[in-house]
Amino acid sequence: MAPLRGARRLVKADGVLPYIAPGAVYDGDDIGTWRWRQQEPGTWAQILPE
């Protein structure tokens, strides 16, 4: 969950995460790819109960 920590640091005061391009690295973590992967239904399907 290290990319999540990096993304939290980038969230604006109004709670909006700015555009982060895939491949953007923050503190050594590729938070860009992580951020876009969160939008894929298959990512959430892996953790949601059936």
C-alpha positions in Angstrom: 0.0 0.0 0.0 3.0 2.3 -0.3 1.5 4.0 -3.4 -1.5 4.9 -1.4 0.6 6.9 1.0 2.1 8.8 -1.9 -1.3 9.5 -3.3 -2.6 10.8 0.0 0.2 13.3 0.1 -0.9 14.7 -3.3 -4.6 15.1 -2.5 -5.7 18.7 -2.5 -7.3 20.3 0.5 -10.7 19.8 -1.2 -10.1 16.0 -1.3 -9.5 15.9 -5.0 -6.6 13.9 -6.4 -5.0 15.7 -9.3 -4.3 14.1 -12.6 -1.4 11.6 -12.2 0.0 10.1 -15.4 0.8 6.4 -15.5 4.5 6.0 -14.7 4.6 9.0 -12.3 6.9 8.0 -9.5 6.6 9.5 -6.0 8.9 8.4 -3.2 10.1 5.5 -5.3 6.5 4.2 -6.0 4.7 4.2 -9.3 1.6 6.0 -8.1 0.5 6.8 -11.6 0.0 3.2 -12.6 -1.5 2.4 -9.2 -4.0 5.3 -9.5 -5.2 4.2 -12.9 -5.4 0.5 -11.9 -7.9 1.5 -9.2 -10.4 2.4 -11.9 -10.3 -1.0 -13.5 -13.3 -3.1 -12.4 -11.2 -6.3 -12.2 -9.0 -4.7 -9.5 -12.0 -4.2 -7.2 -13.6 -7.5 -8.1 -10.6 -9.2 -6.5 -11.2 -7.7 -3.1 -15.0 -7.4 -3.0 -17.1 -10.3 -1.6 -19.2 -12.2 -4.1 
